[in-house]
Amino acid sequence: DAKTTQPNSMESNEEEPVHLPCNHSTISGTDYIHWYRQLPSQGPEYVIHGLTSNVNNRMASLAIAEDRKSSTLILHRATLRDAAVYYCILRDRRDDKIIFGKGTRLHILP
Amino acid sequence: GAVVSQHPSWVICKSGTSVKIECRSLDFQATTMFWYRQFPKQSLMLMATSNEGSKATYEQGVEKDKFLINHASLTLSTLTVTSAHPEDSSFYICSARGKLGVNTEAFFGQGTRLTVV
């Protein structure tokens, strides 16, 4: 499985932007970069995904490095409800498995 | 997004009994379903993958006779923990996706917390 590296935990103040980094130096050409998050005592939820270009949706933005070896999930204005574990996952479009790493535990300070 | 529902949300059972957990896709046909287990403060661990009408494929180290998976329809998969023991206490999560295409998303249930006493 292609692997990703994320910081174990991060803190951010409420109403400020949050940049969650992810390194994936062994990414292959067919791997999509996916982000999921898991709120306490809940199942994971999809956040965003991309291949090469930066992506925006109502939840977040995904900035992908030009060499695709790293990416950053951007929460533009963090709220207390964004406190969760964020997982950066590589998925080959031909492979249906989602393998979770340790993720980044995001703490939001009021 | 699509909705995946798990039932029950939590269950307590006696050691030695069996417990069945249901996973339903409410608004799409789930060609493939995945079952995960998560211990406290740890990440999700994939247990098995099931395709509708086929036998499940189990990950290495997961006992197929202990964790019975049935995926009889395109909207329902069940996980039965047989002869449960306290070490089986965990958070069980299912995921479902439609027909594999370019980047087909998977959607997750809310999880089932199993406590074996």
Interface residues (C-beta under 8 A of the other chain):
Chain A: Y32 Y36 Q38 S41 Q42 G43 P44 E45 Y46 H49 V85 Y87 R91 R93 D96 K97 I98 I99 F100 G101 K102 G103
Chain B: G1 V4 Q6 T32 F34 Y36 S43 L44 M45 L46 T49 F91 I93 C94 S95 R97 L100 V102 N103 T104 E105 A106 F107 F108 G109 Q110 G111 R113
